[in-house]
Amino acid sequence: MRHSNRNAGYLLRANLKQNLKFSLIWLVILIMMIASGAGKLEAAFAGGASGSKEIVKMLRAPGMAAMFGAMPKVDTYNTAIVFAGVMVVFMIILQALWVMPLMIRNTRGQEESGLLEMVRARNVGRTAAITAASLELLIDSAIMGILYFVSLAAVNMGGTDLYGDFLFSLGMVIANLLFGAIALLFAQLTNNTRTANMLSYMVLTAAYLVRLVTDIQHQNLTWLSPIGWFEKANFYTDNNVWALGLALLVSILLAVSATMIARNRDLGAGIIAERTGRAKAAGWLRSIPALLWRTERGLFAGWLIGAVVFGGVMGSVLGGVGDILKTNPLYRKILDVGQINATNQTMVLSFLGMYLGIFVALAVTAGVQVAFRLKRDDNLGYLSVIHAEKPTRTTISVSYYCFGLLAGVFVLSAGLLALFFTGNTVLSHPLPLKYLGRLFAASVPAVISFIALGIALVGLWPRLSSLFWLYMGAGLIVQIFRGLFDLPKHAGNFTPFGWIANVPVENVDQTWLIVMVVSAIVLFILGIAGYRRQDLSL
């Protein structure tokens, strides 16, 4: 074992140095979410248990339970219990989006780039890379957990104690280990980062959807979802350590399995065999768009299916929205419903507006992933062969960018159609089609402008392209929690999420619509011009 892990410490130090900025950015985001969430909820519920009880009634609504998770059933609620009910699911997803690509990049990504082959030519063990990645996961998660604990102890929410803060922080650390171990395993099972990332995100999406359905209808079945294990811990109430123990045990088993596979497989190989292709490629693959379709169709299909399923599930909970707490001030604050006697339709539209940001984020992620392939394929040398042929740099970049834009628009369309028409099947008074038109009129320009920003970063500053995720994530978080945390009405206007905040209750503001369209065109052109001036393999 020691022989297989020799010089893992050197790889660990190299990984920590290489990933320092990436991890620091994520740590800042996560700590800000924990500290601001605890602080804002404590301020909002300063009146004590009665204030908490009001928002609990709202959070038990099917639509809110679908978003954030089911609230624990206790006799008396306090700020700490509400905090855990709101934040657990959301924080686990954010953390998974940090650690899963990090683990894949540190293992399969290094093999794919040829870096690990050069390293292994020295006195480095077969499992040193996966050991170094696992140790980095432990270190990063431990630092995150300590900062969580310090932040929660400093806020000192009502109903909390040091044990509860410690257990919550420990639970989030174990969640990191669980989803990091899942990514490590897929990095060993597959032979490329693309498939490893896709399978990891599929597991995360499936875990969220299973939790969503069971939290609404059969809470005793929430154990079927890995995310549900942490909900069942019931932080600040039962403090069920057995649920965390289950997650930790599974994490260890997955990490051990990944290590055993790494020890016995060949470098660059995977356990999941790739399907054998045709002996001779089809003639239609000679064009760049056709080649992109052939390589990205699996990812595109996965996003489409996920959007339809997610839209159908979210639409199915709209039936009970209009009948819950129409006069609750906290509820109206979150959904931006100003009228005391709001109609059922207004309530439903407000929920659609809240969901719209999530569907825009899903579509943007799908599109930007394709656009960012240009940078990645260039770094790996895949485009060197293409550059030696007839296609120009403009043709190559436009092909990637347009495919990314189309992928984003199609994923958005699939999700919104599933959301709207599934919702109409469960509503006693179906929504007119004009509201679907408002959703599309606002969200399509928002998606295109977001993706165009990613395109511009790839073309002009490819090394800074990862900042795009920080920008989009910050905008989505502010928009979702703006009302709950008493943020200013225009706090989210630094991203397109804020520009479409009133849709579909109202039409999108024409000024912002023009801004989105013009900025998308300008950013798209800048992305093309920037790539033409780049050297190969930046």
C-alpha positions as CSV (number, residue, x, y, z in Angstrom):
1,M,0.0,0.0,0.0
2,R,2.8,2.4,0.9
3,H,4.6,1.4,-2.3
4,S,1.5,2.3,-4.3
5,N,1.2,5.7,-2.6
6,R,4.8,6.7,-2.7
7,N,5.3,10.5,-3.3
8,A,1.6,11.2,-2.9
9,G,2.6,14.1,-0.7
10,Y,4.4,15.8,-3.6
11,L,1.3,15.5,-5.8
12,L,-0.8,16.8,-2.9
13,R,1.3,19.9,-2.6
14,A,1.2,20.4,-6.3
15,N,-2.6,20.0,-6.4
16,L,-3.2,22.4,-3.5
17,K,-1.1,25.0,-5.2
18,Q,-2.7,24.5,-8.6
19,N,-6.3,24.6,-7.2
20,L,-5.7,27.3,-4.6
21,K,-7.6,30.1,-6.4
22,F,-10.5,27.8,-7.4
23,S,-11.0,26.5,-3.9
24,L,-10.6,29.9,-2.3
25,I,-13.4,31.4,-4.5
26,W,-15.7,28.5,-3.6
27,L,-14.9,28.8,0.1
28,V,-15.7,32.5,0.1
29,I,-19.0,31.9,-1.6
30,L,-20.0,29.0,0.8
31,I,-19.0,30.9,3.9
32,M,-20.9,34.0,2.8
33,M,-24.0,31.9,2.2
34,I,-23.8,30.3,5.6
35,A,-23.0,33.5,7.5
36,S,-25.4,35.7,5.7
37,G,-28.2,33.1,5.8
38,A,-27.9,32.6,9.5
39,G,-27.6,36.3,10.2
40,K,-30.5,37.4,8.0
41,L,-32.8,34.6,9.4
42,E,-31.9,35.6,12.9
43,A,-32.8,39.2,12.2
44,A,-36.0,38.2,10.4
45,F,-37.1,36.1,13.3
46,A,-36.1,38.4,16.1
47,G,-39.6,38.1,17.5
48,G,-38.9,34.5,18.5
49,A,-40.7,31.2,17.8
50,S,-43.9,32.9,16.6
51,G,-42.1,34.5,13.7
52,S,-40.3,31.2,12.8
53,K,-43.6,29.4,13.0
54,E,-45.1,31.7,10.3
55,I,-42.3,31.0,7.8
56,V,-42.4,27.3,8.6
57,K,-46.0,27.2,7.4
58,M,-44.9,28.8,4.2
59,L,-41.9,26.5,3.8
60,R,-44.2,23.5,4.1
61,A,-46.0,24.5,0.9
62,P,-45.3,22.0,-1.9
63,G,-43.5,24.4,-4.1
64,M,-41.2,25.6,-1.3
65,A,-40.6,22.0,0.0
66,A,-39.6,21.1,-3.6
67,M,-37.1,23.9,-3.7
68,F,-35.5,23.7,-0.2
69,G,-36.6,20.4,1.4
70,A,-39.2,19.3,3.9
71,M,-39.2,21.1,7.2
72,P,-38.9,18.8,10.3
73,K,-42.1,18.2,12.3
74,V,-41.6,19.6,15.8
75,D,-43.9,21.3,18.3
76,T,-41.9,24.5,18.6
77,Y,-39.8,26.1,15.8
78,N,-36.8,28.4,16.2
79,T,-34.4,30.2,14.0
80,A,-31.8,27.3,14.0
81,I,-34.4,24.7,12.9
82,V,-35.6,26.9,10.1
83,F,-32.1,27.7,9.0
84,A,-31.2,24.0,8.7
85,G,-34.5,23.3,6.9
86,V,-33.7,26.0,4.3
87,M,-30.0,25.6,3.9
88,V,-29.1,21.9,4.0
89,V,-30.2,20.9,0.5
90,F,-29.0,24.1,-1.1
91,M,-25.6,24.0,0.5
92,I,-25.0,20.4,-0.4
93,I,-25.7,21.1,-4.1
94,L,-23.3,24.1,-4.0
95,Q,-20.6,22.1,-2.4
96,A,-21.0,19.2,-4.8
97,L,-20.6,21.6,-7.7
98,W,-17.3,22.5,-6.1
99,V,-15.8,19.2,-5.2
100,M,-17.0,16.9,-8.0
101,P,-15.2,18.7,-10.9
102,L,-12.2,19.2,-8.6
103,M,-11.8,15.5,-7.9
104,I,-12.2,14.6,-11.6
105,R,-9.7,17.2,-12.7
106,N,-7.1,16.0,-10.1
107,T,-7.4,12.4,-11.3
108,R,-8.8,11.6,-14.7
109,G,-8.1,15.1,-16.0
110,Q,-4.4,14.7,-15.3
111,E,-4.4,11.4,-17.1
112,E,-6.2,12.8,-20.1
113,S,-3.8,15.7,-20.4
114,G,-0.7,13.4,-20.3
115,L,0.6,15.0,-17.1
116,L,0.1,12.0,-14.9
117,E,2.0,9.8,-17.5
118,M,5.1,12.0,-17.1
119,V,4.7,12.0,-13.3
120,R,4.3,8.3,-13.1
121,A,7.5,7.9,-15.1
122,R,9.3,9.0,-12.0
123,N,9.2,7.4,-8.6
124,V,5.4,7.8,-8.1
125,G,3.0,5.1,-7.0
126,R,0.0,3.8,-9.0
127,T,-2.5,5.2,-6.5
128,A,-0.6,8.3,-5.6
129,A,-2.8,10.6,-7.7
130,I,-6.1,9.4,-6.2
131,T,-4.6,9.4,-2.7
132,A,-3.5,13.0,-3.2
133,A,-6.9,14.0,-4.5
134,S,-8.6,12.3,-1.5
135,L,-6.3,14.1,0.9
136,E,-7.0,17.4,-0.8
137,L,-10.7,16.7,-0.4
138,L,-10.3,16.0,3.3
139,I,-8.2,19.2,3.8
140,D,-10.5,21.5,1.9
141,S,-13.6,20.0,3.6
142,A,-12.1,20.3,7.1
143,I,-11.2,24.0,6.5
144,M,-14.8,24.5,5.2
145,G,-16.3,22.8,8.3
146,I,-14.2,24.8,10.7
147,L,-15.2,28.1,9.0
148,Y,-18.9,27.0,9.0
149,F,-18.7,26.3,12.8
150,V,-17.0,29.6,13.5
151,S,-19.6,31.5,11.5
152,L,-22.5,29.8,13.1
153,A,-21.1,30.2,16.6
154,A,-20.5,33.9,15.9
155,V,-24.1,34.5,14.7
156,N,-25.5,32.4,17.6
157,M,-29.0,31.8,16.2
158,G,-32.0,31.4,18.4
159,G,-32.3,27.7,19.5
160,T,-28.8,26.7,18.6
161,D,-25.9,25.5,20.7
162,L,-22.3,24.5,20.0
163,Y,-23.2,20.8,19.6
164,G,-25.8,21.7,17.0
165,D,-23.4,24.0,15.1
166,F,-20.7,21.3,15.2
167,L,-23.0,18.6,13.9
168,F,-24.3,20.8,11.1
169,S,-20.7,21.7,10.1
170,L,-19.7,18.0,10.3
171,G,-22.7,17.0,8.2
172,M,-21.7,19.4,5.5
173,V,-18.1,18.1,5.6
174,I,-19.4,14.5,5.2
175,A,-21.6,15.7,2.3
176,N,-18.4,17.0,0.6
177,L,-16.7,13.6,1.2
178,L,-19.7,11.7,-0.2
179,F,-20.1,13.6,-3.5
180,G,-16.3,13.9,-3.9
181,A,-16.0,10.1,-3.5
182,I,-18.7,9.6,-6.1
183,A,-16.8,11.8,-8.6
184,L,-13.5,9.9,-7.7
185,L,-15.2,6.6,-8.5
186,F,-16.6,7.8,-11.9
187,A,-13.1,9.2,-12.7
188,Q,-11.8,5.6,-12.4
189,L,-14.7,3.9,-14.1
190,T,-14.6,6.1,-17.2
191,N,-11.6,6.9,-19.5
192,N,-12.4,10.6,-20.1
193,T,-13.4,13.7,-18.0
194,R,-16.4,14.4,-20.1
195,T,-18.1,11.1,-19.3
196,A,-17.0,11.3,-15.6
197,N,-18.5,14.7,-15.2
198,M,-21.7,13.8,-16.9
199,L,-22.2,10.7,-14.8
200,S,-21.4,12.6,-11.6
201,Y,-23.9,15.4,-12.4
202,M,-26.5,12.8,-13.3
203,V,-26.1,11.2,-9.9
204,L,-26.4,14.6,-8.2
205,T,-29.5,15.5,-10.3
206,A,-31.1,12.1,-9.6
207,A,-30.4,12.5,-5.9
208,Y,-32.1,16.0,-5.9
209,L,-35.1,14.8,-7.9
210,V,-35.7,11.8,-5.7
211,R,-35.5,14.0,-2.6
212,L,-37.8,16.5,-4.3
213,V,-40.5,13.9,-5.0
214,T,-40.3,12.1,-1.6
215,D,-40.2,15.3,0.4
216,I,-43.5,16.3,-1.1
217,Q,-45.4,13.0,-1.1
218,H,-43.6,10.3,0.9
219,Q,-41.1,11.7,3.4
220,N,-40.3,8.3,4.8
221,L,-38.8,7.4,1.4
222,T,-36.4,10.4,1.4
223,W,-33.8,7.8,2.6
224,L,-33.6,6.7,-1.0
225,S,-31.7,9.9,-1.9
226,P,-28.1,10.6,-0.6
227,I,-29.2,14.2,-0.1
228,G,-32.1,13.0,1.9
229,W,-29.7,11.4,4.4
230,F,-28.6,14.8,5.5
231,E,-32.2,16.0,5.8
232,K,-32.9,13.0,8.1
233,A,-30.1,14.2,10.4
234,N,-32.6,16.8,11.6
235,F,-30.0,19.3,12.7
236,Y,-30.9,21.3,15.8
237,T,-33.7,18.9,16.6
238,D,-33.0,15.2,16.8
239,N,-29.4,15.6,15.7
240,N,-29.4,12.1,14.2
241,V,-25.8,11.1,13.9
242,W,-26.7,7.7,12.4
243,A,-27.8,9.4,9.2
244,L,-24.4,11.1,9.0
245,G,-22.7,7.8,9.8
246,L,-24.4,6.1,6.9
247,A,-23.2,8.9,4.5
248,L,-19.6,8.6,5.9
249,L,-19.6,4.8,5.5
250,V,-20.8,5.0,1.9
251,S,-18.1,7.7,1.3
252,I,-15.4,5.4,2.6
253,L,-16.6,2.5,0.5
254,L,-16.7,4.5,-2.6
255,A,-13.2,6.0,-2.0
256,V,-11.8,2.5,-1.3
257,S,-13.4,1.1,-4.5
258,A,-11.9,4.0,-6.5
259,T,-8.5,3.3,-5.1
260,M,-8.7,-0.5,-5.8
261,I,-9.7,0.3,-9.4
262,A,-6.8,2.8,-9.8
263,R,-4.3,0.2,-8.5
264,N,-5.3,-2.5,-11.0
265,R,-6.2,-0.6,-14.2
266,D,-3.9,0.6,-16.9
267,L,-3.0,4.3,-17.2
268,G,-5.5,6.1,-19.3
269,A,-8.0,3.2,-19.3
270,G,-11.4,2.9,-17.7
271,I,-13.6,0.1,-16.5
272,I,-16.5,1.2,-18.6
273,A,-15.7,0.2,-22.1
274,E,-16.3,2.7,-24.9
275,R,-18.5,1.6,-27.7
276,T,-16.6,0.6,-30.8
277,G,-17.1,3.1,-33.5
278,R,-17.4,2.6,-37.3
279,A,-14.3,1.5,-39.1
280,K,-14.7,4.4,-41.5
281,A,-16.3,7.7,-40.5
282,A,-19.4,8.9,-42.3
283,G,-18.9,11.6,-44.9
284,W,-21.2,14.1,-43.1
285,L,-18.7,14.3,-40.2
286,R,-16.3,16.3,-42.3
287,S,-17.8,19.6,-41.1
288,I,-17.1,21.1,-37.7
289,P,-20.8,21.4,-36.7
290,A,-21.3,17.7,-37.5
291,L,-18.3,16.7,-35.5
292,L,-19.5,18.7,-32.6
293,W,-22.9,17.1,-32.8
294,R,-21.3,13.7,-32.8
295,T,-19.1,14.3,-29.8
296,E,-21.6,16.3,-27.7
297,R,-24.9,14.6,-28.5
298,G,-24.8,12.5,-25.3
299,L,-24.3,15.6,-23.1
300,F,-27.0,17.4,-25.0
301,A,-29.5,14.5,-24.7
302,G,-28.8,14.2,-21.0
303,W,-29.5,17.9,-20.4
304,L,-32.7,17.7,-22.5
305,I,-34.0,14.7,-20.5
306,G,-33.0,16.3,-17.2
307,A,-34.8,19.6,-18.1
308,V,-38.0,17.7,-19.1
309,V,-38.0,15.6,-15.9
310,F,-37.2,18.6,-13.7
311,G,-39.8,20.7,-15.4
312,G,-42.5,18.0,-15.0
313,V,-41.7,17.5,-11.3
314,M,-41.7,21.2,-10.5
315,G,-44.9,21.8,-12.5
316,S,-46.7,19.0,-10.7
317,V,-46.5,20.9,-7.3
318,L,-48.2,24.1,-8.6
319,G,-51.7,22.8,-7.9
320,G,-51.6,23.7,-4.2
321,V,-49.7,26.9,-4.5
322,G,-52.7,29.3,-4.7
323,D,-54.4,28.0,-1.6
324,I,-51.6,28.6,1.0
325,L,-51.1,31.6,3.2
326,K,-52.2,34.3,0.8
327,T,-52.0,36.9,3.5
328,N,-48.7,35.8,5.1
329,P,-46.3,38.8,4.9
330,L,-43.1,36.7,4.9
331,Y,-44.6,34.6,2.1
332,R,-45.4,37.6,0.0
333,K,-42.0,39.0,0.6
334,I,-40.2,36.0,-0.8
335,L,-42.5,35.8,-3.9
336,D,-42.8,39.5,-4.4
337,V,-46.6,39.4,-4.0
338,G,-47.6,42.8,-2.8
339,Q,-51.3,42.6,-2.6
340,I,-52.8,41.2,0.6
341,N,-55.6,39.4,-1.2
342,A,-53.5,38.0,-4.0
343,T,-55.4,35.8,-6.4
344,N,-54.5,32.2,-7.0
345,Q,-53.1,33.0,-10.4
346,T,-50.8,35.7,-9.1
347,M,-49.4,33.3,-6.5
348,V,-48.8,30.6,-9.2
349,L,-47.2,33.1,-11.5
350,S,-44.9,34.3,-8.6
351,F,-43.8,30.7,-8.1
352,L,-43.1,30.4,-11.9
353,G,-41.0,33.5,-11.6
354,M,-39.0,31.9,-8.8
355,Y,-38.5,28.7,-10.8
356,L,-37.6,30.7,-14.0
357,G,-34.2,31.6,-12.6
358,I,-33.4,28.0,-12.0
359,F,-34.3,26.9,-15.5
360,V,-32.3,29.8,-16.9
361,A,-29.3,28.6,-14.8
362,L,-29.7,25.0,-16.1
363,A,-29.9,26.2,-19.7
364,V,-26.9,28.5,-19.3
365,T,-24.8,25.7,-17.7
366,A,-25.6,23.4,-20.6
367,G,-24.7,26.0,-23.2
368,V,-21.6,27.3,-21.6
369,Q,-20.2,23.8,-21.1
370,V,-20.3,23.4,-24.9
371,A,-18.7,26.8,-25.5
372,F,-16.0,26.1,-23.0
373,R,-15.1,22.9,-24.8
374,L,-13.3,25.2,-27.3
375,K,-10.8,26.1,-24.6
376,R,-10.5,22.6,-23.3
377,D,-10.1,20.9,-26.7
378,D,-7.5,23.5,-27.6
379,N,-5.5,22.8,-24.5
380,L,-5.6,19.1,-25.0
381,G,-4.4,19.5,-28.6
382,Y,-7.5,18.1,-30.2
383,L,-7.9,21.2,-32.5
384,S,-4.3,21.0,-33.8
385,V,-5.4,18.4,-36.4
386,I,-8.4,20.5,-37.4
387,H,-6.3,23.7,-37.7
388,A,-4.1,21.9,-40.1
389,E,-7.0,21.4,-42.4
390,K,-9.2,23.9,-44.3
391,P,-11.5,25.2,-41.5
392,T,-10.5,28.7,-40.3
393,R,-10.3,29.8,-36.7
394,T,-13.5,31.8,-37.2
395,T,-15.4,28.7,-38.5
396,I,-14.2,26.6,-35.6
397,S,-15.1,29.2,-32.9
398,V,-18.5,30.1,-34.5
399,S,-19.3,26.3,-34.6
400,Y,-18.6,25.8,-30.9
401,Y,-20.3,29.1,-29.9
402,C,-23.5,28.5,-32.0
403,F,-23.8,24.9,-30.8
404,G,-23.6,26.2,-27.2
405,L,-26.3,28.8,-27.8
406,L,-28.6,26.3,-29.5
407,A,-28.0,23.8,-26.6
408,G,-28.9,26.4,-24.1
409,V,-32.1,27.5,-25.9
410,F,-33.3,23.9,-26.5
411,V,-32.7,22.9,-22.8
412,L,-34.5,26.0,-21.6
413,S,-37.4,25.4,-24.0
414,A,-37.8,21.7,-23.0
415,G,-37.8,22.6,-19.3
416,L,-40.2,25.5,-19.6
417,L,-42.7,23.6,-21.7
418,A,-42.6,20.7,-19.3
419,L,-43.1,23.1,-16.4
420,F,-45.9,25.0,-17.9
421,F,-48.0,22.3,-19.4
422,T,-47.5,19.9,-16.4
423,G,-48.6,22.7,-14.1
424,N,-51.7,23.4,-16.2
425,T,-52.8,19.8,-15.8
426,V,-52.9,20.1,-12.0
427,L,-54.3,23.7,-11.8
428,S,-58.0,24.1,-11.3
429,H,-57.8,27.2,-13.5
430,P,-55.1,26.6,-16.2
431,L,-52.9,29.6,-17.1
432,P,-53.4,31.3,-20.5
433,L,-50.7,30.7,-23.1
434,K,-49.7,34.4,-22.9
435,Y,-47.8,33.7,-19.7
436,L,-45.8,31.0,-21.4
437,G,-45.0,33.6,-24.1
438,R,-43.8,36.0,-21.3
439,L,-41.5,33.2,-19.9
440,F,-39.9,32.7,-23.3
441,A,-39.7,36.4,-24.2
442,A,-37.7,37.0,-21.0
443,S,-35.7,33.9,-20.5
444,V,-34.4,33.2,-24.0
445,P,-32.5,36.6,-24.2
446,A,-31.3,36.1,-20.6
447,V,-29.8,32.7,-21.6
448,I,-28.3,34.0,-24.8
449,S,-26.7,37.0,-23.0
450,F,-25.3,34.8,-20.2
451,I,-23.8,32.3,-22.8
452,A,-22.4,35.2,-24.8
453,L,-20.6,36.4,-21.8
454,G,-19.0,33.0,-21.4
455,I,-18.1,33.1,-25.1
456,A,-16.4,36.4,-24.7
457,L,-14.4,35.1,-21.8
458,V,-13.2,32.1,-23.7
459,G,-12.2,34.3,-26.7
460,L,-10.6,37.2,-24.8
461,W,-9.4,35.8,-21.4
462,P,-9.6,32.0,-21.4
463,R,-7.7,31.7,-18.2
464,L,-10.4,33.8,-16.4
465,S,-13.3,31.9,-17.8
466,S,-13.9,30.1,-14.5
467,L,-15.0,33.5,-13.1
468,F,-18.2,33.1,-15.2
469,W,-19.5,30.5,-12.7
470,L,-18.9,32.9,-9.8
471,Y,-20.8,35.6,-11.6
472,M,-23.8,33.5,-12.5
473,G,-23.9,31.7,-9.2
474,A,-23.9,34.9,-7.2
475,G,-26.7,36.3,-9.4
476,L,-28.8,33.2,-8.9
477,I,-28.3,33.1,-5.1
478,V,-29.1,36.8,-4.7
479,Q,-32.3,36.4,-6.8
480,I,-33.5,33.3,-4.9
481,F,-32.8,34.6,-1.4
482,R,-33.4,38.3,-2.0
483,G,-36.8,38.5,-0.4
484,L,-36.0,36.1,2.4
485,F,-32.9,38.0,3.5
486,D,-34.5,41.4,3.1
487,L,-32.1,42.5,0.3
488,P,-32.9,45.6,-1.8
489,K,-35.4,45.1,-4.6
490,H,-32.8,45.8,-7.3
491,A,-30.0,43.9,-5.6
492,G,-29.9,41.3,-8.3
493,N,-29.7,43.7,-11.2
494,F,-26.0,43.0,-11.7
495,T,-27.0,39.9,-13.7
496,P,-29.9,39.1,-16.1
497,F,-31.5,37.2,-13.2
498,G,-32.5,40.6,-11.7
499,W,-33.7,41.9,-15.1
500,I,-36.3,39.2,-15.4
501,A,-37.3,39.1,-11.8
502,N,-40.9,40.2,-12.3
503,V,-41.7,37.8,-15.1
504,P,-44.3,36.3,-15.8
505,V,-46.4,38.5,-13.4
506,E,-45.3,41.3,-15.7
507,N,-43.8,41.5,-19.1
508,V,-40.0,41.9,-19.2
509,D,-38.9,45.5,-19.2
510,Q,-38.2,46.7,-22.8
511,T,-35.0,48.5,-21.7
512,W,-33.6,45.4,-20.2
513,L,-34.7,43.3,-23.2
514,I,-32.7,45.6,-25.5
515,V,-29.7,45.5,-23.1
516,M,-29.7,41.7,-23.2
517,V,-30.0,41.4,-27.0
518,V,-27.4,44.1,-27.7
519,S,-24.9,42.8,-25.1
520,A,-25.3,39.2,-26.5
521,I,-24.4,40.4,-30.0
522,V,-21.4,42.4,-28.9
523,L,-20.1,39.7,-26.6
524,F,-20.5,37.0,-29.3
525,I,-18.5,39.1,-31.8
526,L,-15.8,39.8,-29.1
527,G,-15.5,36.1,-28.5
528,I,-14.9,35.3,-32.2
529,A,-12.4,38.1,-32.6
530,G,-10.6,37.1,-29.4
531,Y,-10.2,33.5,-30.4
532,R,-8.8,34.6,-33.8
533,R,-5.9,36.4,-32.0
534,Q,-5.1,33.5,-29.6
535,D,-2.2,31.3,-30.0
536,L,-2.9,27.5,-30.0
537,S,-3.0,25.6,-26.6
538,L,-3.3,28.6,-24.3
